[in-house]
């Protein structure tokens, strides 16, 4: 069975930091590009950051310079370090695994991040 389990969300004040983790099981982690997406209240899901198996990363303009995606293939885990958080970062954050060229994708259940004073 394939599982992607996010953790690390919570309530944080503006300017604070959180580190999200996504632990994958049931797949060969190194074959997949990994990504973080988020869905703010009342809005569509949007891309936050991606990290390919080859080491390429990209970020949404809204988080560039504040968020960092990383992965540990030995632990089958992808991380999202979020610094200088803003209220507009409030969303449910989802982890995604994608095997490029095959169309195979898996999603985690999401973890809530709330940025509020």
Jmol script that loads the backbone (N, CA, C; Angstrom):
load data "model"
ATOM      1  N   UNK A   1       0.823  -1.169   0.000  1.00  0.00           N
ATOM      2  CA  UNK A   1       0.000   0.000   0.000  1.00  0.00           C
ATOM      3  C   UNK A   1       0.881   1.251   0.000  1.00  0.00           C
ATOM      4  N   UNK A   2       0.433   2.247  -0.742  1.00  0.00           N
ATOM      5  CA  UNK A   2       1.159   3.498  -0.858  1.00  0.00           C
ATOM      6  C   UNK A   2       0.577   4.494   0.130  1.00  0.00           C
ATOM      7  N   UNK A   3       1.448   5.114   0.882  1.00  0.00           N
ATOM      8  CA  UNK A   3       1.026   6.128   1.833  1.00  0.00           C
ATOM      9  C   UNK A   3       1.998   7.299   1.813  1.00  0.00           C
ATOM     10  N   UNK A   4       1.442   8.496   1.821  1.00  0.00           N
ATOM     11  CA  UNK A   4       2.188   9.714   2.044  1.00  0.00           C
ATOM     12  C   UNK A   4       1.554  10.390   3.245  1.00  0.00           C
ATOM     13  N   UNK A   5       2.326  10.567   4.288  1.00  0.00           N
ATOM     14  CA  UNK A   5       1.805  11.084   5.541  1.00  0.00           C
ATOM     15  C   UNK A   5       2.527  12.369   5.894  1.00  0.00           C
ATOM     16  N   UNK A   6       1.775  13.470   5.907  1.00  0.00           N
ATOM     17  CA  UNK A   6       2.329  14.765   6.273  1.00  0.00           C
ATOM     18  C   UNK A   6       2.239  14.976   7.776  1.00  0.00           C
ATOM     19  N   UNK A   7       3.175  15.739   8.295  1.00  0.00           N
ATOM     20  CA  UNK A   7       3.154  16.116   9.692  1.00  0.00           C
ATOM     21  C   UNK A   7       3.895  17.437   9.858  1.00  0.00           C
ATOM     22  N   UNK A   8       3.717  18.057  11.002  1.00  0.00           N
ATOM     23  CA  UNK A   8       4.443  19.274  11.320  1.00  0.00           C
ATOM     24  C   UNK A   8       3.641  20.548  11.242  1.00  0.00           C
ATOM     25  N   UNK A   9       2.401  20.467  10.807  1.00  0.00           N
ATOM     26  CA  UNK A   9       1.578  21.654  10.741  1.00  0.00           C
ATOM     27  C   UNK A   9       1.126  22.098  12.118  1.00  0.00           C
ATOM     28  N   UNK A  10       0.504  23.259  12.148  1.00  0.00           N
ATOM     29  CA  UNK A  10       0.016  23.792  13.400  1.00  0.00           C
ATOM     30  C   UNK A  10      -0.246  25.272  13.311  1.00  0.00           C
ATOM     31  N   UNK A  11      -0.408  25.876  14.468  1.00  0.00           N
ATOM     32  CA  UNK A  11      -0.666  27.308  14.584  1.00  0.00           C
ATOM     33  C   UNK A  11       0.631  28.028  14.907  1.00  0.00           C
ATOM     34  N   UNK A  12       0.921  29.071  14.150  1.00  0.00           N
ATOM     35  CA  UNK A  12       2.141  29.833  14.352  1.00  0.00           C
ATOM     36  C   UNK A  12       1.848  31.315  14.124  1.00  0.00           C
ATOM     37  N   UNK A  13       2.571  32.166  14.821  1.00  0.00           N
ATOM     38  CA  UNK A  13       2.407  33.602  14.647  1.00  0.00           C
ATOM     39  C   UNK A  13       3.119  34.088  13.390  1.00  0.00           C
ATOM     40  N   UNK A  14       2.655  35.194  12.823  1.00  0.00           N
ATOM     41  CA  UNK A  14       3.374  35.766  11.683  1.00  0.00           C
ATOM     42  C   UNK A  14       4.844  35.984  12.005  1.00  0.00           C
ATOM     43  N   UNK A  15       5.690  35.646  11.039  1.00  0.00           N
ATOM     44  CA  UNK A  15       7.120  35.723  11.236  1.00  0.00           C
ATOM     45  C   UNK A  15       7.742  34.464  11.785  1.00  0.00           C
ATOM     46  N   UNK A  16       6.925  33.531  12.217  1.00  0.00           N
ATOM     47  CA  UNK A  16       7.416  32.293  12.773  1.00  0.00           C
ATOM     48  C   UNK A  16       7.791  31.282  11.707  1.00  0.00           C
ATOM     49  N   UNK A  17       8.181  30.100  12.170  1.00  0.00           N
ATOM     50  CA  UNK A  17       8.645  29.044  11.285  1.00  0.00           C
ATOM     51  C   UNK A  17       7.983  27.721  11.624  1.00  0.00           C
ATOM     52  N   UNK A  18       7.845  26.894  10.611  1.00  0.00           N
ATOM     53  CA  UNK A  18       7.399  25.523  10.756  1.00  0.00           C
ATOM     54  C   UNK A  18       8.176  24.664   9.778  1.00  0.00           C
ATOM     55  N   UNK A  19       8.319  23.404  10.124  1.00  0.00           N
ATOM     56  CA  UNK A  19       8.931  22.435   9.227  1.00  0.00           C
ATOM     57  C   UNK A  19       7.962  21.288   9.014  1.00  0.00           C
ATOM     58  N   UNK A  20       7.524  21.129   7.791  1.00  0.00           N
ATOM     59  CA  UNK A  20       6.634  20.045   7.434  1.00  0.00           C
ATOM     60  C   UNK A  20       7.437  18.849   6.949  1.00  0.00           C
ATOM     61  N   UNK A  21       6.931  17.667   7.255  1.00  0.00           N
ATOM     62  CA  UNK A  21       7.539  16.432   6.792  1.00  0.00           C
ATOM     63  C   UNK A  21       6.501  15.603   6.057  1.00  0.00           C
ATOM     64  N   UNK A  22       6.952  14.866   5.073  1.00  0.00           N
ATOM     65  CA  UNK A  22       6.105  13.934   4.343  1.00  0.00           C
ATOM     66  C   UNK A  22       6.863  12.634   4.214  1.00  0.00           C
ATOM     67  N   UNK A  23       6.380  11.624   4.885  1.00  0.00           N
ATOM     68  CA  UNK A  23       6.998  10.305   4.858  1.00  0.00           C
ATOM     69  C   UNK A  23       6.240   9.406   3.897  1.00  0.00           C
ATOM     70  N   UNK A  24       6.954   8.841   2.943  1.00  0.00           N
ATOM     71  CA  UNK A  24       6.352   7.991   1.927  1.00  0.00           C
ATOM     72  C   UNK A  24       6.682   6.534   2.189  1.00  0.00           C
ATOM     73  N   UNK A  25       5.733   5.682   1.888  1.00  0.00           N
ATOM     74  CA  UNK A  25       5.942   4.246   1.961  1.00  0.00           C
ATOM     75  C   UNK A  25       5.212   3.581   0.809  1.00  0.00           C
ATOM     76  N   UNK A  26       5.674   2.414   0.413  1.00  0.00           N
ATOM     77  CA  UNK A  26       5.029   1.671  -0.652  1.00  0.00           C
ATOM     78  C   UNK A  26       5.470   2.048  -2.055  1.00  0.00           C
ATOM     79  N   UNK A  27       6.426   2.958  -2.187  1.00  0.00           N
ATOM     80  CA  UNK A  27       6.985   3.337  -3.472  1.00  0.00           C
ATOM     81  C   UNK A  27       8.502   3.363  -3.372  1.00  0.00           C
ATOM     82  N   UNK A  28       9.153   3.267  -4.531  1.00  0.00           N
ATOM     83  CA  UNK A  28      10.589   3.498  -4.550  1.00  0.00           C
ATOM     84  C   UNK A  28      10.782   5.000  -4.656  1.00  0.00           C
ATOM     85  N   UNK A  29      11.099   5.593  -3.537  1.00  0.00           N
ATOM     86  CA  UNK A  29      11.084   7.035  -3.380  1.00  0.00           C
ATOM     87  C   UNK A  29      11.959   7.749  -4.403  1.00  0.00           C
ATOM     88  N   UNK A  30      13.087   7.162  -4.727  1.00  0.00           N
ATOM     89  CA  UNK A  30      14.018   7.808  -5.636  1.00  0.00           C
ATOM     90  C   UNK A  30      13.522   7.951  -7.061  1.00  0.00           C
ATOM     91  N   UNK A  31      12.473   7.260  -7.427  1.00  0.00           N
ATOM     92  CA  UNK A  31      11.918   7.350  -8.777  1.00  0.00           C
ATOM     93  C   UNK A  31      10.924   8.492  -8.946  1.00  0.00           C
ATOM     94  N   UNK A  32      10.614   9.180  -7.865  1.00  0.00           N
ATOM     95  CA  UNK A  32       9.539  10.162  -7.883  1.00  0.00           C
ATOM     96  C   UNK A  32      10.027  11.570  -7.623  1.00  0.00           C
ATOM     97  N   UNK A  33       9.478  12.494  -8.386  1.00  0.00           N
ATOM     98  CA  UNK A  33       9.560  13.889  -8.004  1.00  0.00           C
ATOM     99  C   UNK A  33       8.599  14.126  -6.847  1.00  0.00           C
ATOM    100  N   UNK A  34       8.991  14.986  -5.946  1.00  0.00           N
ATOM    101  CA  UNK A  34       8.166  15.294  -4.794  1.00  0.00           C
ATOM    102  C   UNK A  34       7.782  16.760  -4.813  1.00  0.00           C
ATOM    103  N   UNK A  35       6.609  17.026  -4.290  1.00  0.00           N
ATOM    104  CA  UNK A  35       6.155  18.398  -4.264  1.00  0.00           C
ATOM    105  C   UNK A  35       5.280  18.693  -3.069  1.00  0.00           C
ATOM    106  N   UNK A  36       5.237  19.965  -2.735  1.00  0.00           N
ATOM    107  CA  UNK A  36       4.318  20.471  -1.736  1.00  0.00           C
ATOM    108  C   UNK A  36       3.317  21.394  -2.405  1.00  0.00           C
ATOM    109  N   UNK A  37       2.067  21.211  -2.080  1.00  0.00           N
ATOM    110  CA  UNK A  37       0.980  22.035  -2.556  1.00  0.00           C
ATOM    111  C   UNK A  37       0.196  22.533  -1.360  1.00  0.00           C
ATOM    112  N   UNK A  38      -0.597  23.547  -1.587  1.00  0.00           N
ATOM    113  CA  UNK A  38      -1.431  24.039  -0.499  1.00  0.00           C
ATOM    114  C   UNK A  38      -2.766  24.518  -1.041  1.00  0.00           C
ATOM    115  N   UNK A  39      -3.745  24.488  -0.170  1.00  0.00           N
ATOM    116  CA  UNK A  39      -5.083  24.940  -0.510  1.00  0.00           C
ATOM    117  C   UNK A  39      -5.568  25.890   0.579  1.00  0.00           C
ATOM    118  N   UNK A  40      -5.501  27.195   0.313  1.00  0.00           N
ATOM    119  CA  UNK A  40      -6.026  28.158   1.272  1.00  0.00           C
ATOM    120  C   UNK A  40      -7.543  28.035   1.377  1.00  0.00           C
ATOM    121  N   UNK A  41      -8.115  28.542   2.451  1.00  0.00           N
ATOM    122  CA  UNK A  41      -9.574  28.472   2.603  1.00  0.00           C
ATOM    123  C   UNK A  41     -10.292  29.128   1.433  1.00  0.00           C
ATOM    124  N   UNK A  42     -11.212  28.407   0.832  1.00  0.00           N
ATOM    125  CA  UNK A  42     -12.010  28.940  -0.256  1.00  0.00           C
ATOM    126  C   UNK A  42     -11.299  29.070  -1.583  1.00  0.00           C
ATOM    127  N   UNK A  43     -10.090  28.544  -1.705  1.00  0.00           N
ATOM    128  CA  UNK A  43      -9.321  28.673  -2.930  1.00  0.00           C
ATOM    129  C   UNK A  43      -8.921  27.314  -3.479  1.00  0.00           C
ATOM    130  N   UNK A  44      -8.404  27.332  -4.708  1.00  0.00           N
ATOM    131  CA  UNK A  44      -7.935  26.111  -5.350  1.00  0.00           C
ATOM    132  C   UNK A  44      -6.560  25.709  -4.829  1.00  0.00           C
ATOM    133  N   UNK A  45      -6.263  24.441  -4.964  1.00  0.00           N
ATOM    134  CA  UNK A  45      -4.951  23.953  -4.595  1.00  0.00           C
ATOM    135  C   UNK A  45      -3.893  24.539  -5.526  1.00  0.00           C
ATOM    136  N   UNK A  46      -2.756  24.917  -4.953  1.00  0.00           N
ATOM    137  CA  UNK A  46      -1.703  25.549  -5.719  1.00  0.00           C
ATOM    138  C   UNK A  46      -0.355  24.949  -5.383  1.00  0.00           C
ATOM    139  N   UNK A  47       0.539  25.027  -6.344  1.00  0.00           N
ATOM    140  CA  UNK A  47       1.895  24.536  -6.160  1.00  0.00           C
ATOM    141  C   UNK A  47       2.671  25.451  -5.224  1.00  0.00           C
ATOM    142  N   UNK A  48       3.422  24.849  -4.324  1.00  0.00           N
ATOM    143  CA  UNK A  48       4.303  25.588  -3.428  1.00  0.00           C
ATOM    144  C   UNK A  48       5.763  25.374  -3.820  1.00  0.00           C
ATOM    145  N   UNK A  49       6.173  24.123  -3.908  1.00  0.00           N
ATOM    146  CA  UNK A  49       7.563  23.809  -4.212  1.00  0.00           C
ATOM    147  C   UNK A  49       7.665  22.386  -4.711  1.00  0.00           C
ATOM    148  N   UNK A  50       8.664  22.126  -5.556  1.00  0.00           N
ATOM    149  CA  UNK A  50       8.916  20.784  -6.054  1.00  0.00           C
ATOM    150  C   UNK A  50      10.397  20.458  -5.966  1.00  0.00           C
ATOM    151  N   UNK A  51      10.681  19.174  -5.881  1.00  0.00           N
ATOM    152  CA  UNK A  51      12.050  18.666  -5.813  1.00  0.00           C
ATOM    153  C   UNK A  51      12.073  17.371  -6.605  1.00  0.00           C
ATOM    154  N   UNK A  52      12.742  17.393  -7.745  1.00  0.00           N
ATOM    155  CA  UNK A  52      12.808  16.203  -8.573  1.00  0.00           C
ATOM    156  C   UNK A  52      13.814  15.224  -8.015  1.00  0.00           C
ATOM    157  N   UNK A  53      13.727  13.985  -8.506  1.00  0.00           N
ATOM    158  CA  UNK A  53      14.680  12.975  -8.089  1.00  0.00           C
ATOM    159  C   UNK A  53      16.094  13.312  -8.532  1.00  0.00           C
ATOM    160  N   UNK A  54      16.214  14.147  -9.565  1.00  0.00           N
ATOM    161  CA  UNK A  54      17.516  14.573 -10.038  1.00  0.00           C
ATOM    162  C   UNK A  54      18.102  15.756  -9.307  1.00  0.00           C
ATOM    163  N   UNK A  55      17.345  16.332  -8.385  1.00  0.00           N
ATOM    164  CA  UNK A  55      17.873  17.399  -7.562  1.00  0.00           C
ATOM    165  C   UNK A  55      17.438  18.802  -7.924  1.00  0.00           C
ATOM    166  N   UNK A  56      16.571  18.955  -8.917  1.00  0.00           N
ATOM    167  CA  UNK A  56      16.093  20.276  -9.293  1.00  0.00           C
ATOM    168  C   UNK A  56      14.954  20.713  -8.387  1.00  0.00           C
ATOM    169  N   UNK A  57      14.957  21.976  -8.038  1.00  0.00           N
ATOM    170  CA  UNK A  57      13.897  22.535  -7.210  1.00  0.00           C
ATOM    171  C   UNK A  57      13.280  23.742  -7.886  1.00  0.00           C
ATOM    172  N   UNK A  58      12.041  24.003  -7.556  1.00  0.00           N
ATOM    173  CA  UNK A  58      11.413  25.241  -7.966  1.00  0.00           C
ATOM    174  C   UNK A  58      10.375  25.630  -6.931  1.00  0.00           C
ATOM    175  N   UNK A  59      10.064  26.927  -6.907  1.00  0.00           N
ATOM    176  CA  UNK A  59       9.190  27.477  -5.885  1.00  0.00           C
ATOM    177  C   UNK A  59       8.200  28.443  -6.507  1.00  0.00           C
ATOM    178  N   UNK A  60       7.042  28.503  -5.899  1.00  0.00           N
ATOM    179  CA  UNK A  60       6.114  29.555  -6.246  1.00  0.00           C
ATOM    180  C   UNK A  60       6.707  30.900  -5.844  1.00  0.00           C
ATOM    181  N   UNK A  61       6.408  31.926  -6.631  1.00  0.00           N
ATOM    182  CA  UNK A  61       6.950  33.245  -6.335  1.00  0.00           C
ATOM    183  C   UNK A  61       6.562  33.726  -4.940  1.00  0.00           C
ATOM    184  N   UNK A  62       5.403  33.329  -4.489  1.00  0.00           N
ATOM    185  CA  UNK A  62       4.908  33.791  -3.207  1.00  0.00           C
ATOM    186  C   UNK A  62       5.705  33.264  -2.018  1.00  0.00           C
ATOM    187  N   UNK A  63       6.453  32.184  -2.214  1.00  0.00           N
ATOM    188  CA  UNK A  63       7.209  31.595  -1.114  1.00  0.00           C
ATOM    189  C   UNK A  63       8.707  31.624  -1.336  1.00  0.00           C
ATOM    190  N   UNK A  64       9.140  32.038  -2.497  1.00  0.00           N
ATOM    191  CA  UNK A  64      10.560  32.040  -2.825  1.00  0.00           C
ATOM    192  C   UNK A  64      11.336  32.910  -1.836  1.00  0.00           C
ATOM    193  N   UNK A  65      12.416  32.363  -1.331  1.00  0.00           N
ATOM    194  CA  UNK A  65      13.222  33.062  -0.347  1.00  0.00           C
ATOM    195  C   UNK A  65      12.803  32.827   1.077  1.00  0.00           C
ATOM    196  N   UNK A  66      11.635  32.250   1.280  1.00  0.00           N
ATOM    197  CA  UNK A  66      11.140  31.964   2.622  1.00  0.00           C
ATOM    198  C   UNK A  66      11.021  30.473   2.900  1.00  0.00           C
ATOM    199  N   UNK A  67      10.668  29.709   1.885  1.00  0.00           N
ATOM    200  CA  UNK A  67      10.474  28.269   2.031  1.00  0.00           C
ATOM    201  C   UNK A  67      11.615  27.521   1.360  1.00  0.00           C
ATOM    202  N   UNK A  68      11.950  26.359   1.900  1.00  0.00           N
ATOM    203  CA  UNK A  68      12.973  25.505   1.327  1.00  0.00           C
ATOM    204  C   UNK A  68      12.484  24.065   1.318  1.00  0.00           C
ATOM    205  N   UNK A  69      12.517  23.449   0.144  1.00  0.00           N
ATOM    206  CA  UNK A  69      12.160  22.043   0.030  1.00  0.00           C
ATOM    207  C   UNK A  69      13.438  21.210   0.015  1.00  0.00           C
ATOM    208  N   UNK A  70      13.396  20.085   0.681  1.00  0.00           N
ATOM    209  CA  UNK A  70      14.523  19.168   0.688  1.00  0.00           C
ATOM    210  C   UNK A  70      13.990  17.747   0.753  1.00  0.00           C
ATOM    211  N   UNK A  71      14.860  16.791   0.457  1.00  0.00           N
ATOM    212  CA  UNK A  71      14.438  15.397   0.509  1.00  0.00           C
ATOM    213  C   UNK A  71      15.576  14.528   1.006  1.00  0.00           C
ATOM    214  N   UNK A  72      15.196  13.467   1.670  1.00  0.00           N
ATOM    215  CA  UNK A  72      16.129  12.480   2.166  1.00  0.00           C
ATOM    216  C   UNK A  72      15.666  11.142   1.612  1.00  0.00           C
ATOM    217  N   UNK A  73      16.297  10.714   0.530  1.00  0.00           N
ATOM    218  CA  UNK A  73      15.859   9.486  -0.123  1.00  0.00           C
ATOM    219  C   UNK A  73      16.032   8.259   0.764  1.00  0.00           C
ATOM    220  N   UNK A  74      17.045   8.274   1.608  1.00  0.00           N
ATOM    221  CA  UNK A  74      17.269   7.148   2.498  1.00  0.00           C
ATOM    222  C   UNK A  74      16.138   6.984   3.496  1.00  0.00           C
ATOM    223  N   UNK A  75      15.486   8.083   3.843  1.00  0.00           N
ATOM    224  CA  UNK A  75      14.374   8.054   4.784  1.00  0.00           C
ATOM    225  C   UNK A  75      13.019   8.137   4.107  1.00  0.00           C
ATOM    226  N   UNK A  76      13.009   8.179   2.780  1.00  0.00           N
ATOM    227  CA  UNK A  76      11.761   8.303   2.029  1.00  0.00           C
ATOM    228  C   UNK A  76      10.929   9.490   2.509  1.00  0.00           C
ATOM    229  N   UNK A  77      11.592  10.602   2.727  1.00  0.00           N
ATOM    230  CA  UNK A  77      10.933  11.750   3.317  1.00  0.00           C
ATOM    231  C   UNK A  77      11.298  13.030   2.575  1.00  0.00           C
ATOM    232  N   UNK A  78      10.301  13.873   2.390  1.00  0.00           N
ATOM    233  CA  UNK A  78      10.505  15.203   1.841  1.00  0.00           C
ATOM    234  C   UNK A  78      10.072  16.213   2.894  1.00  0.00           C
ATOM    235  N   UNK A  79      10.774  17.338   2.940  1.00  0.00           N
ATOM    236  CA  UNK A  79      10.534  18.349   3.953  1.00  0.00           C
ATOM    237  C   UNK A  79      10.211  19.689   3.304  1.00  0.00           C
ATOM    238  N   UNK A  80       9.526  20.501   4.050  1.00  0.00           N
ATOM    239  CA  UNK A  80       9.307  21.884   3.660  1.00  0.00           C
ATOM    240  C   UNK A  80       9.579  22.761   4.875  1.00  0.00           C
ATOM    241  N   UNK A  81      10.699  23.458   4.836  1.00  0.00           N
ATOM    242  CA  UNK A  81      11.028  24.415   5.872  1.00  0.00           C
ATOM    243  C   UNK A  81      10.393  25.745   5.513  1.00  0.00           C
ATOM    244  N   UNK A  82       9.553  26.253   6.391  1.00  0.00           N
ATOM    245  CA  UNK A  82       8.815  27.475   6.142  1.00  0.00           C
ATOM    246  C   UNK A  82       9.235  28.519   7.165  1.00  0.00           C
ATOM    247  N   UNK A  83       9.827  29.590   6.683  1.00  0.00           N
ATOM    248  CA  UNK A  83      10.269  30.687   7.528  1.00  0.00           C
ATOM    249  C   UNK A  83       9.516  31.956   7.164  1.00  0.00           C
ATOM    250  N   UNK A  84       9.566  32.911   8.067  1.00  0.00           N
ATOM    251  CA  UNK A  84       8.928  34.211   7.849  1.00  0.00           C
ATOM    252  C   UNK A  84       7.486  34.051   7.398  1.00  0.00           C
ATOM    253  N   UNK A  85       6.760  33.238   8.109  1.00  0.00           N
ATOM    254  CA  UNK A  85       5.397  32.913   7.707  1.00  0.00           C
ATOM    255  C   UNK A  85       4.479  34.123   7.780  1.00  0.00           C
ATOM    256  N   UNK A  86       3.561  34.164   6.837  1.00  0.00           N
ATOM    257  CA  UNK A  86       2.599  35.241   6.720  1.00  0.00           C
ATOM    258  C   UNK A  86       1.187  34.683   6.851  1.00  0.00           C
ATOM    259  N   UNK A  87       0.229  35.509   7.233  1.00  0.00           N
ATOM    260  CA  UNK A  87      -1.153  35.027   7.299  1.00  0.00           C
ATOM    261  C   UNK A  87      -1.642  34.408   6.001  1.00  0.00           C
ATOM    262  N   UNK A  88      -1.191  34.917   4.870  1.00  0.00           N
ATOM    263  CA  UNK A  88      -1.609  34.367   3.591  1.00  0.00           C
ATOM    264  C   UNK A  88      -1.025  32.988   3.299  1.00  0.00           C
ATOM    265  N   UNK A  89      -0.119  32.516   4.137  1.00  0.00           N
ATOM    266  CA  UNK A  89       0.378  31.150   4.027  1.00  0.00           C
ATOM    267  C   UNK A  89      -0.573  30.141   4.657  1.00  0.00           C
ATOM    268  N   UNK A  90      -1.596  30.620   5.331  1.00  0.00           N
ATOM    269  CA  UNK A  90      -2.563  29.736   5.962  1.00  0.00           C
ATOM    270  C   UNK A  90      -3.234  28.859   4.910  1.00  0.00           C
ATOM    271  N   UNK A  91      -3.168  27.560   5.101  1.00  0.00           N
ATOM    272  CA  UNK A  91      -3.712  26.620   4.129  1.00  0.00           C
ATOM    273  C   UNK A  91      -3.548  25.201   4.659  1.00  0.00           C
ATOM    274  N   UNK A  92      -4.210  24.279   3.997  1.00  0.00           N
ATOM    275  CA  UNK A  92      -3.893  22.873   4.170  1.00  0.00           C
ATOM    276  C   UNK A  92      -2.779  22.540   3.194  1.00  0.00           C
ATOM    277  N   UNK A  93      -1.700  21.991   3.703  1.00  0.00           N
ATOM    278  CA  UNK A  93      -0.540  21.663   2.886  1.00  0.00           C
ATOM    279  C   UNK A  93      -0.531  20.177   2.573  1.00  0.00           C
ATOM    280  N   UNK A  94      -0.326  19.869   1.297  1.00  0.00           N
ATOM    281  CA  UNK A  94      -0.359  18.498   0.813  1.00  0.00           C
ATOM    282  C   UNK A  94       0.972  18.105   0.196  1.00  0.00           C
ATOM    283  N   UNK A  95       1.357  16.894   0.444  1.00  0.00           N
ATOM    284  CA  UNK A  95       2.526  16.298  -0.175  1.00  0.00           C
ATOM    285  C   UNK A  95       2.101  15.496  -1.400  1.00  0.00           C
ATOM    286  N   UNK A  96       2.907  15.562  -2.454  1.00  0.00           N
ATOM    287  CA  UNK A  96       2.618  14.826  -3.674  1.00  0.00           C
ATOM    288  C   UNK A  96       3.866  14.116  -4.173  1.00  0.00           C
ATOM    289  N   UNK A  97       3.684  12.896  -4.610  1.00  0.00           N
ATOM    290  CA  UNK A  97       4.726  12.140  -5.294  1.00  0.00           C
ATOM    291  C   UNK A  97       4.301  11.932  -6.738  1.00  0.00           C
ATOM    292  N   UNK A  98       5.206  12.206  -7.674  1.00  0.00           N
ATOM    293  CA  UNK A  98       4.901  12.117  -9.094  1.00  0.00           C
ATOM    294  C   UNK A  98       6.038  11.428  -9.810  1.00  0.00           C
ATOM    295  N   UNK A  99       5.710  10.374 -10.557  1.00  0.00           N
ATOM    296  CA  UNK A  99       6.708   9.732 -11.385  1.00  0.00           C
ATOM    297  C   UNK A  99       6.609  10.311 -12.783  1.00  0.00           C
ATOM    298  N   UNK A 100       7.547  11.166 -13.103  1.00  0.00           N
ATOM    299  CA  UNK A 100       7.543  11.857 -14.379  1.00  0.00           C
ATOM    300  C   UNK A 100       7.639  10.866 -15.528  1.00  0.00           C
ATOM    301  N   UNK A 101       6.824  11.090 -16.544  1.00  0.00           N
ATOM    302  CA  UNK A 101       6.804  10.235 -17.714  1.00  0.00           C
ATOM    303  C   UNK A 101       5.856   9.069 -17.609  1.00  0.00           C
ATOM    304  N   UNK A 102       5.348   8.820 -16.416  1.00  0.00           N
ATOM    305  CA  UNK A 102       4.423   7.719 -16.199  1.00  0.00           C
ATOM    306  C   UNK A 102       3.035   8.189 -15.788  1.00  0.00           C
ATOM    307  N   UNK A 103       2.952   9.379 -15.248  1.00  0.00           N
ATOM    308  CA  UNK A 103       1.675   9.898 -14.801  1.00  0.00           C
ATOM    309  C   UNK A 103       1.220   9.367 -13.463  1.00  0.00           C
ATOM    310  N   UNK A 104       2.042   8.576 -12.823  1.00  0.00           N
ATOM    311  CA  UNK A 104       1.687   8.025 -11.523  1.00  0.00           C
ATOM    312  C   UNK A 104       1.873   9.096 -10.452  1.00  0.00           C
ATOM    313  N   UNK A 105       0.843   9.327  -9.681  1.00  0.00           N
ATOM    314  CA  UNK A 105       0.922  10.332  -8.636  1.00  0.00           C
ATOM    315  C   UNK A 105       0.175   9.859  -7.400  1.00  0.00           C
ATOM    316  N   UNK A 106       0.670  10.300  -6.257  1.00  0.00           N
ATOM    317  CA  UNK A 106       0.049   9.995  -4.977  1.00  0.00           C
ATOM    318  C   UNK A 106       0.022  11.263  -4.145  1.00  0.00           C
ATOM    319  N   UNK A 107      -1.006  11.373  -3.337  1.00  0.00           N
ATOM    320  CA  UNK A 107      -1.202  12.538  -2.486  1.00  0.00           C
ATOM    321  C   UNK A 107      -1.302  12.133  -1.028  1.00  0.00           C
ATOM    322  N   UNK A 108      -0.791  12.984  -0.173  1.00  0.00           N
ATOM    323  CA  UNK A 108      -0.992  12.815   1.248  1.00  0.00           C
ATOM    324  C   UNK A 108      -2.336  13.357   1.683  1.00  0.00           C
ATOM    325  N   UNK A 109      -2.623  13.198   2.956  1.00  0.00           N
ATOM    326  CA  UNK A 109      -3.925  13.595   3.484  1.00  0.00           C
ATOM    327  C   UNK A 109      -4.004  15.076   3.835  1.00  0.00           C
ATOM    328  N   UNK A 110      -2.874  15.734   3.904  1.00  0.00           N
ATOM    329  CA  UNK A 110      -2.828  17.148   4.209  1.00  0.00           C
ATOM    330  C   UNK A 110      -2.577  17.428   5.672  1.00  0.00           C
ATOM    331  N   UNK A 111      -1.948  18.563   5.927  1.00  0.00           N
ATOM    332  CA  UNK A 111      -1.733  19.032   7.288  1.00  0.00           C
ATOM    333  C   UNK A 111      -2.020  20.525   7.335  1.00  0.00           C
ATOM    334  N   UNK A 112      -2.727  20.955   8.354  1.00  0.00           N
ATOM    335  CA  UNK A 112      -3.171  22.338   8.458  1.00  0.00           C
ATOM    336  C   UNK A 112      -2.060  23.230   8.987  1.00  0.00           C
ATOM    337  N   UNK A 113      -1.844  24.333   8.291  1.00  0.00           N
ATOM    338  CA  UNK A 113      -0.949  25.387   8.752  1.00  0.00           C
ATOM    339  C   UNK A 113      -1.772  26.658   8.898  1.00  0.00           C
ATOM    340  N   UNK A 114      -1.766  27.215  10.086  1.00  0.00           N
ATOM    341  CA  UNK A 114      -2.487  28.448  10.355  1.00  0.00           C
ATOM    342  C   UNK A 114      -1.519  29.486  10.883  1.00  0.00           C
ATOM    343  N   UNK A 115      -1.454  30.621  10.206  1.00  0.00           N
ATOM    344  CA  UNK A 115      -0.567  31.715  10.592  1.00  0.00           C
ATOM    345  C   UNK A 115      -1.446  32.862  11.063  1.00  0.00           C
ATOM    346  N   UNK A 116      -1.413  33.122  12.344  1.00  0.00           N
ATOM    347  CA  UNK A 116      -2.287  34.127  12.928  1.00  0.00           C
ATOM    348  C   UNK A 116      -1.708  34.610  14.241  1.00  0.00           C
ATOM    349  N   UNK A 117      -1.946  35.873  14.533  1.00  0.00           N
ATOM    350  CA  UNK A 117      -1.545  36.438  15.808  1.00  0.00           C
ATOM    351  C   UNK A 117      -2.639  36.314  16.848  1.00  0.00           C
TER     352      UNK A 117
END
end "model"
wireframe off; spacefill off
backbone 0.3
color backbone group
